[in-house]
Amino acid sequence: MKPMRILVLAAAAAAAAAAGYWHVGRPVTVETVSPTRGEAAEIVFASGTVEPRNWAKVTALVRARIIEVCNCEGARIARDDMLARLDASEAEATLSELKARQTLAIDERDRLKVLVARNVSNLTALERANSEVNQVEALIAGQTARLDNYVLRAPDDGMVLRQDAEVGEVAEPGAVLFWVGRPTPRLVIAEVNEEDIPRVSPGQRVLLRSDAFAGRMLEAKVDSITPKGDPVTRTYRVRLALPEDTPLLIGMSVDANIVIRVSQNAQLVPALALKDGKLFVVEEDRARIKAVETGIRGTSRVEILSGLAEDARLLSPYPEEIEDGAPVTVKAD
């Protein structure tokens, strides 16, 4: 019985080995794609907001209630036109008190002048009176200047792009009440990451997308770059000049693709087919790893500079489970 048992076990082991070899050596069914030819563009992505080239924010310098507004949103205005008036009653009352104090100080000074001339009073008292008059006059000048802060005026010729002031509200110092500027020309103020900014320069073409104009590609041009970046956000401000006929309105948000360079008639493969500069191709029913030289990388396609035949059949995405030289069967279309 022993020899028979050994023979049965040996036969079972041989069968298992054969099955394992068949399973390992069985071709894997794969799908392939071919390289294509087209335009490859190296781009830098940024997001931004449409703004006029020349504009300014008008804010209150004092805390006071708004008693009058121009209601001129969207209207053309000239420099120094009144935009809003704040309640200056307390400031005016203070000025009136100072003027009354000035009158008394002047009367006292004049009285002492007469007494000094008669040798009834000394010069020290007169000097104190003169000092009091000068002090009050300085206070009046300062208070008069502060009264100008209760009238908000246009900083330049242009248009009231937006008005956020309403009669009865309390204006807080620093709060923007009006946006004043020229509606054209317009710019996109975009933020570009610091690792990308060395590749950006004035004059480059920019492709814009906006939710307000879905499916429509709009254009701009790099106008200028702020020399100093933001160390917190690690971005640089880039201004993109818009054409005069742009449909984009002030305040709209856009996605910008800054075109760094373009390669025409480039050999392109899916980005998912590549890993560490290598890809799989099918040659004689075997999967072979090929090292290639890559160029421009897009979100979905990558330019191949060398190392790949035009009629190559690629495995995409890159197959992690297949080894170099493994037998494969291409799935029929």
Secondary structure as a PSIPRED ss2 file (coil, helix, strand):
# PSIPRED VFORMAT (PSIPRED V4.0)

   1 M C   1.000  0.000  0.000
   2 K H   0.000  1.000  0.000
   3 P H   0.000  1.000  0.000
   4 M H   0.000  1.000  0.000
   5 R H   0.000  1.000  0.000
   6 I H   0.000  1.000  0.000
   7 L H   0.000  1.000  0.000
   8 V H   0.000  1.000  0.000
   9 L H   0.000  1.000  0.000
  10 A H   0.000  1.000  0.000
  11 A H   0.000  1.000  0.000
  12 A H   0.000  1.000  0.000
  13 A H   0.000  1.000  0.000
  14 A H   0.000  1.000  0.000
  15 A H   0.000  1.000  0.000
  16 A H   0.000  1.000  0.000
  17 A H   0.000  1.000  0.000
  18 A H   0.000  1.000  0.000
  19 A H   0.000  1.000  0.000
  20 G H   0.000  1.000  0.000
  21 Y H   0.000  1.000  0.000
  22 W H   0.000  1.000  0.000
  23 H H   0.000  1.000  0.000
  24 V H   0.000  1.000  0.000
  25 G H   0.000  1.000  0.000
  26 R C   1.000  0.000  0.000
  27 P C   1.000  0.000  0.000
  28 V E   0.000  0.000  1.000
  29 T E   0.000  0.000  1.000
  30 V E   0.000  0.000  1.000
  31 E C   1.000  0.000  0.000
  32 T E   0.000  0.000  1.000
  33 V E   0.000  0.000  1.000
  34 S C   1.000  0.000  0.000
  35 P C   1.000  0.000  0.000
  36 T E   0.000  0.000  1.000
  37 R E   0.000  0.000  1.000
  38 G E   0.000  0.000  1.000
  39 E E   0.000  0.000  1.000
  40 A E   0.000  0.000  1.000
  41 A E   0.000  0.000  1.000
  42 E E   0.000  0.000  1.000
  43 I E   0.000  0.000  1.000
  44 V E   0.000  0.000  1.000
  45 F E   0.000  0.000  1.000
  46 A E   0.000  0.000  1.000
  47 S E   0.000  0.000  1.000
  48 G E   0.000  0.000  1.000
  49 T E   0.000  0.000  1.000
  50 V E   0.000  0.000  1.000
  51 E E   0.000  0.000  1.000
  52 P E   0.000  0.000  1.000
  53 R C   1.000  0.000  0.000
  54 N C   1.000  0.000  0.000
  55 W E   0.000  0.000  1.000
  56 A E   0.000  0.000  1.000
  57 K E   0.000  0.000  1.000
  58 V E   0.000  0.000  1.000
  59 T E   0.000  0.000  1.000
  60 A E   0.000  0.000  1.000
  61 L C   1.000  0.000  0.000
  62 V C   1.000  0.000  0.000
  63 R C   1.000  0.000  0.000
  64 A E   0.000  0.000  1.000
  65 R E   0.000  0.000  1.000
  66 I E   0.000  0.000  1.000
  67 I E   0.000  0.000  1.000
  68 E E   0.000  0.000  1.000
  69 V E   0.000  0.000  1.000
  70 C C   1.000  0.000  0.000
  71 N C   1.000  0.000  0.000
  72 C C   1.000  0.000  0.000
  73 E C   1.000  0.000  0.000
  74 G C   1.000  0.000  0.000
  75 A C   1.000  0.000  0.000
  76 R E   0.000  0.000  1.000
  77 I E   0.000  0.000  1.000
  78 A C   1.000  0.000  0.000
  79 R C   1.000  0.000  0.000
  80 D C   1.000  0.000  0.000
  81 D C   1.000  0.000  0.000
  82 M E   0.000  0.000  1.000
  83 L E   0.000  0.000  1.000
  84 A E   0.000  0.000  1.000
  85 R E   0.000  0.000  1.000
  86 L E   0.000  0.000  1.000
  87 D C   1.000  0.000  0.000
  88 A C   1.000  0.000  0.000
  89 S H   0.000  1.000  0.000
  90 E H   0.000  1.000  0.000
  91 A H   0.000  1.000  0.000
  92 E H   0.000  1.000  0.000
  93 A H   0.000  1.000  0.000
  94 T H   0.000  1.000  0.000
  95 L H   0.000  1.000  0.000
  96 S H   0.000  1.000  0.000
  97 E H   0.000  1.000  0.000
  98 L H   0.000  1.000  0.000
  99 K H   0.000  1.000  0.000
 100 A H   0.000  1.000  0.000
 101 R H   0.000  1.000  0.000
 102 Q H   0.000  1.000  0.000
 103 T H   0.000  1.000  0.000
 104 L H   0.000  1.000  0.000
 105 A H   0.000  1.000  0.000
 106 I H   0.000  1.000  0.000
 107 D H   0.000  1.000  0.000
 108 E H   0.000  1.000  0.000
 109 R H   0.000  1.000  0.000
 110 D H   0.000  1.000  0.000
 111 R H   0.000  1.000  0.000
 112 L H   0.000  1.000  0.000
 113 K H   0.000  1.000  0.000
 114 V H   0.000  1.000  0.000
 115 L H   0.000  1.000  0.000
 116 V H   0.000  1.000  0.000
 117 A H   0.000  1.000  0.000
 118 R C   1.000  0.000  0.000
 119 N C   1.000  0.000  0.000
 120 V C   1.000  0.000  0.000
 121 S C   1.000  0.000  0.000
 122 N C   1.000  0.000  0.000
 123 L H   0.000  1.000  0.000
 124 T H   0.000  1.000  0.000
 125 A H   0.000  1.000  0.000
 126 L H   0.000  1.000  0.000
 127 E H   0.000  1.000  0.000
 128 R H   0.000  1.000  0.000
 129 A H   0.000  1.000  0.000
 130 N H   0.000  1.000  0.000
 131 S H   0.000  1.000  0.000
 132 E H   0.000  1.000  0.000
 133 V H   0.000  1.000  0.000
 134 N H   0.000  1.000  0.000
 135 Q H   0.000  1.000  0.000
 136 V H   0.000  1.000  0.000
 137 E H   0.000  1.000  0.000
 138 A H   0.000  1.000  0.000
 139 L H   0.000  1.000  0.000
 140 I H   0.000  1.000  0.000
 141 A H   0.000  1.000  0.000
 142 G H   0.000  1.000  0.000
 143 Q H   0.000  1.000  0.000
 144 T H   0.000  1.000  0.000
 145 A H   0.000  1.000  0.000
 146 R H   0.000  1.000  0.000
 147 L H   0.000  1.000  0.000
 148 D H   0.000  1.000  0.000
 149 N H   0.000  1.000  0.000
 150 Y H   0.000  1.000  0.000
 151 V E   0.000  0.000  1.000
 152 L E   0.000  0.000  1.000
 153 R E   0.000  0.000  1.000
 154 A C   1.000  0.000  0.000
 155 P C   1.000  0.000  0.000
 156 D C   1.000  0.000  0.000
 157 D C   1.000  0.000  0.000
 158 G E   0.000  0.000  1.000
 159 M E   0.000  0.000  1.000
 160 V E   0.000  0.000  1.000
 161 L E   0.000  0.000  1.000
 162 R E   0.000  0.000  1.000
 163 Q E   0.000  0.000  1.000
 164 D C   1.000  0.000  0.000
 165 A C   1.000  0.000  0.000
 166 E C   1.000  0.000  0.000
 167 V C   1.000  0.000  0.000
 168 G C   1.000  0.000  0.000
 169 E C   1.000  0.000  0.000
 170 V E   0.000  0.000  1.000
 171 A E   0.000  0.000  1.000
 172 E C   1.000  0.000  0.000
 173 P E   0.000  0.000  1.000
 174 G C   1.000  0.000  0.000
 175 A C   1.000  0.000  0.000
 176 V E   0.000  0.000  1.000
 177 L E   0.000  0.000  1.000
 178 F E   0.000  0.000  1.000
 179 W E   0.000  0.000  1.000
 180 V E   0.000  0.000  1.000
 181 G E   0.000  0.000  1.000
 182 R C   1.000  0.000  0.000
 183 P C   1.000  0.000  0.000
 184 T C   1.000  0.000  0.000
 185 P C   1.000  0.000  0.000
 186 R E   0.000  0.000  1.000
 187 L E   0.000  0.000  1.000
 188 V E   0.000  0.000  1.000
 189 I E   0.000  0.000  1.000
 190 A E   0.000  0.000  1.000
 191 E E   0.000  0.000  1.000
 192 V E   0.000  0.000  1.000
 193 N E   0.000  0.000  1.000
 194 E C   1.000  0.000  0.000
 195 E C   1.000  0.000  0.000
 196 D C   1.000  0.000  0.000
 197 I H   0.000  1.000  0.000
 198 P H   0.000  1.000  0.000
 199 R H   0.000  1.000  0.000
 200 V C   1.000  0.000  0.000
 201 S C   1.000  0.000  0.000
 202 P C   1.000  0.000  0.000
 203 G C   1.000  0.000  0.000
 204 Q C   1.000  0.000  0.000
 205 R E   0.000  0.000  1.000
 206 V E   0.000  0.000  1.000
 207 L E   0.000  0.000  1.000
 208 L E   0.000  0.000  1.000
 209 R E   0.000  0.000  1.000
 210 S C   1.000  0.000  0.000
 211 D H   0.000  1.000  0.000
 212 A H   0.000  1.000  0.000
 213 F H   0.000  1.000  0.000
 214 A C   1.000  0.000  0.000
 215 G C   1.000  0.000  0.000
 216 R C   1.000  0.000  0.000
 217 M C   1.000  0.000  0.000
 218 L E   0.000  0.000  1.000
 219 E E   0.000  0.000  1.000
 220 A E   0.000  0.000  1.000
 221 K E   0.000  0.000  1.000
 222 V E   0.000  0.000  1.000
 223 D E   0.000  0.000  1.000
 224 S E   0.000  0.000  1.000
 225 I E   0.000  0.000  1.000
 226 T C   1.000  0.000  0.000
 227 P C   1.000  0.000  0.000
 228 K C   1.000  0.000  0.000
 229 G C   1.000  0.000  0.000
 230 D E   0.000  0.000  1.000
 231 P C   1.000  0.000  0.000
 232 V C   1.000  0.000  0.000
 233 T C   1.000  0.000  0.000
 234 R C   1.000  0.000  0.000
 235 T E   0.000  0.000  1.000
 236 Y E   0.000  0.000  1.000
 237 R E   0.000  0.000  1.000
 238 V E   0.000  0.000  1.000
 239 R E   0.000  0.000  1.000
 240 L E   0.000  0.000  1.000
 241 A E   0.000  0.000  1.000
 242 L C   1.000  0.000  0.000
 243 P C   1.000  0.000  0.000
 244 E C   1.000  0.000  0.000
 245 D C   1.000  0.000  0.000
 246 T C   1.000  0.000  0.000
 247 P C   1.000  0.000  0.000
 248 L C   1.000  0.000  0.000
 249 L C   1.000  0.000  0.000
 250 I C   1.000  0.000  0.000
 251 G C   1.000  0.000  0.000
 252 M C   1.000  0.000  0.000
 253 S E   0.000  0.000  1.000
 254 V E   0.000  0.000  1.000
 255 D E   0.000  0.000  1.000
 256 A E   0.000  0.000  1.000
 257 N E   0.000  0.000  1.000
 258 I E   0.000  0.000  1.000
 259 V E   0.000  0.000  1.000
 260 I E   0.000  0.000  1.000
 261 R E   0.000  0.000  1.000
 262 V E   0.000  0.000  1.000
 263 S E   0.000  0.000  1.000
 264 Q E   0.000  0.000  1.000
 265 N E   0.000  0.000  1.000
 266 A E   0.000  0.000  1.000
 267 Q E   0.000  0.000  1.000
 268 L E   0.000  0.000  1.000
 269 V E   0.000  0.000  1.000
 270 P E   0.000  0.000  1.000
 271 A H   0.000  1.000  0.000
 272 L H   0.000  1.000  0.000
 273 A H   0.000  1.000  0.000
 274 L C   1.000  0.000  0.000
 275 K E   0.000  0.000  1.000
 276 D C   1.000  0.000  0.000
 277 G C   1.000  0.000  0.000
 278 K E   0.000  0.000  1.000
 279 L E   0.000  0.000  1.000
 280 F E   0.000  0.000  1.000
 281 V E   0.000  0.000  1.000
 282 V E   0.000  0.000  1.000
 283 E E   0.000  0.000  1.000
 284 E C   1.000  0.000  0.000
 285 D C   1.000  0.000  0.000
 286 R E   0.000  0.000  1.000
 287 A E   0.000  0.000  1.000
 288 R E   0.000  0.000  1.000
 289 I E   0.000  0.000  1.000
 290 K E   0.000  0.000  1.000
 291 A E   0.000  0.000  1.000
 292 V C   1.000  0.000  0.000
 293 E E   0.000  0.000  1.000
 294 T E   0.000  0.000  1.000
 295 G E   0.000  0.000  1.000
 296 I E   0.000  0.000  1.000
 297 R E   0.000  0.000  1.000
 298 G C   1.000  0.000  0.000
 299 T C   1.000  0.000  0.000
 300 S C   1.000  0.000  0.000
 301 R E   0.000  0.000  1.000
 302 V E   0.000  0.000  1.000
 303 E E   0.000  0.000  1.000
 304 I E   0.000  0.000  1.000
 305 L E   0.000  0.000  1.000
 306 S E   0.000  0.000  1.000
 307 G C   1.000  0.000  0.000
 308 L C   1.000  0.000  0.000
 309 A C   1.000  0.000  0.000
 310 E C   1.000  0.000  0.000
 311 D C   1.000  0.000  0.000
 312 A C   1.000  0.000  0.000
 313 R C   1.000  0.000  0.000
 314 L E   0.000  0.000  1.000
 315 L E   0.000  0.000  1.000
 316 S C   1.000  0.000  0.000
 317 P C   1.000  0.000  0.000
 318 Y C   1.000  0.000  0.000
 319 P C   1.000  0.000  0.000
 320 E C   1.000  0.000  0.000
 321 E C   1.000  0.000  0.000
 322 I C   1.000  0.000  0.000
 323 E C   1.000  0.000  0.000
 324 D C   1.000  0.000  0.000
 325 G C   1.000  0.000  0.000
 326 A C   1.000  0.000  0.000
 327 P E   0.000  0.000  1.000
 328 V E   0.000  0.000  1.000
 329 T E   0.000  0.000  1.000
 330 V E   0.000  0.000  1.000
 331 K C   1.000  0.000  0.000
 332 A C   1.000  0.000  0.000
 333 D C   1.000  0.000  0.000
